[in-house]
Amino acid sequence: MDSQSLYSLPFLCVFFFCCFPYTTSIISFSFPEFLPFDNNIIVSGTAYKDQVEGHPSIQLTDKSAGDSTQAYGPVGRAYYYKPIPLWDPVANVTTNFTATFEFVIGRPSSFLDIGYGIGFFITSEDSVDAPKDSGGGRMGLFNSTTNGKSSSQMVAVEFDTLQDTWWRDDPSDNHVGIDVNSIVSKVSGAWNLTADILVATVSYDGTSEILSVFLKYWNLPNLPLNLTYNVKLRDVLPEKVMMGFSAAAFGVGPVQAIRSWNFSSTLDLGSTQNGGKGNSKMWLVGLITGLVLLVAGVSFGSYILWRNSKRKVVEEDEDLIEGTGPKMFAYKDLVVATNNFSEEGKLGQGGFGSVYKGFLAKTNMEIAVKKISSNSNQGKKEYTSEVITISRLRHRNLVQLVGWSHEQEFVVVYEYMPNGSLDSHLFDLRSHLSWPRRSKIVHGLASGLLYLHEEWEQCVVHRDIKSSNVMLDSNFNAKLGDFGLARFVDHELGSRTTDLAGTRGYVAPEYFITSKFSKESDVFSFGVVALEIACGRKVVEPKVEASKISLLNWVWVLYGEGRLLEAVDETLNGDYDMDEMKCLMTIGLWCANPDHTLRPSIRQAIRVLNYEAPLPSLPSKMPLSSYYYAPEAMTDDQIQYFTCTSKGGSTTATKDDSRV
């Protein structure tokens, strides 16, 4: 066992003993069809399992069966047989969950053949069966006693097919609504009922506390309905809940059937089986044991690390020189490769140095060589950070490090990107980027950022995502480069404080105020680049009319006025998919929200980008940053930033992008 493993042992022990009582694992089930002998789905009331249009389904409102407890017609329910944990008070965790189901609602053949629609419900174990007299427009969810009462402990998504006049504010026929302890929906949206199969996805994010509904026709995937509502489910529902479906009808009723149901959750059912008291005892024992191991392990590990420190440095240098990965170059070899860093081969100018094209004759390889100024401490910091960071990362959407040298100058060697940087195509018109290429670039950049934030062993915050740092290979695959400002952050830590750094226009507002960089600040920068790709212009354009100087402000105004696509790059000449473009621009605004608490994670953004989740519903006016900072406490850089932002100005238009 090496010294690093020994040093890590106590931390692994602490993690195991302290976290084992509430480790999370995905709870999931899948019912592509509902067979009569499958007891995992319980039916009650008039619901039963039968063939519906040749598919084994659950018919919620039987055409012939009656129910003596219902005065307004048949009511049926179907639900998963055991409780599902929603939140854990000991671990202080609320689950994320996703439920996707197919259903069919037939059209009524007469006024005596009426269906009121289907509801997906989440409720307590005591309320799993439909209450008495809950038929008709109450859809088997509430009755006159439970409706509007917090004791109902009921959250439902209703797919309503009939407007009811006996309560106020019921939307028109065929609407989707989110109900919280009341049949009067908190939010709703209209949809057109046909006899086709419908596919609905109901998901909840325990962190953002957003409940989302995504509805589409099975054979018309491009006509979806999106609905979101912010609700803290742990304030409405108990720790464990029952989930299922409910429906009501009048007379014989049309077909109202569930065809399939897939569900997944992030909170382990077994983790809460023994109750909070038992878990607390396990946690205490684990903590004491872990602390003892921590003290012993740190002492022993520190000794091993001290003993092997010099030997380890030598061994790592030898591995880097002799291995197939990044290696240390002799400065003279890089001088030859770049023709003495000739101006003719200069590819660009950065904040702390220049980049030159080179060629390694021994390996027949084209390279890009970045020579960093050694006259400043900041240049040295950038060199050290870049080599340490990118040498450990491997991803198809990150620029690959070839090697480095610090014999005479600080030099970093990368793989050569034949198509240069993204900004040269968007703003300098180096070439025309078609919509498929732009879409490919956005997906690639998002994939690389996901790797940095969530998929590598540590979270890497880039801190300088901008179009000039997005490189394009020969096939126009996006590769994120320039890791001079990147920092490592443990996955469980939200942010770190550091000196101000980054590029104006791409830097999140809260970073200027708090000097804390985070994954959210990277997401802001990604959102700005996404808007640049869609609109074909820089984040700040000082020479245009005042309303268009700030790209983010301008696009958000158009979004609020329902004219979003007016901001699309005119050089595309309308040759793009309108739905895909709207999706990209909405994600750009979502990610670049000035309020960092309303931004998605990069994983959430990718899900929407891939149509695996509904588009977010954004406010019509751009929110303000959630931070407040007293003007007298601002630094000169912060005052300059906010002055420039408010006036729509830009402090630079040069190639160095004006890092702060």
SULURHU-V445767 format. One line per field, one symbol per residue. ss: DSSP state (H for helix, E for strand, L for the rest). Layout:
ss->???
This chain:
ss->LLHHHHHHHHHHHHHHHHHHHHLLLLEEEEELLLLLLLLLEEEEELLEEEEELLEEEEELLLLLLLLLLLLLLLEEEEEELLLEELEELLLLEELLEEEEEEEEELLLLLLLEEEEEEEEEEELHHHLLLLLLLLHHHLLLLLLLLLLLHHHLEEEEEEELLLLLLLLLLLLLLEEEEEELLLLLLEEEELLLLLLLEEEEEEEELLLLEEEEEEEELLEEEEEEEEEEELLHHHHLLLEEEEEEEEEEEELLLLEEEEEEEEEELLLHHHHLLHHHHHHHHHHHHHHHHHHHHHHHHHHHHHHHHHHHHHHHHHHHHHHHHLLLLEELLHHHHHHHLLLLLHHHEEEEELLEEEEEEEELLLLEEEEEEEELLLLHHHHHHHHHHHHHHLLLLLLLELLEEEEELLLLEEEEEELLLLLEHHHHHLLLLLLLLHHHHHHHHHHHHHHHHHHHHHLLLEEELLLLLHHHEEELLLLLEEELLLLLLEEELLLLLEEELLLLLELLLLLHHHHHHLEEEHHHHHHHHHHHHHHHHHLLLLELLLLLHHHLEHHHHHHHHHHLLLHHHHLLHHHLLLLLHHHHHHHHHHHHHHLLLLHHHLLLHHHHHHHHLLLLLLLLLLLLLLLLLLLLLHHHLLHHHHHHHHHHHHLLLLLLLLLLLEL
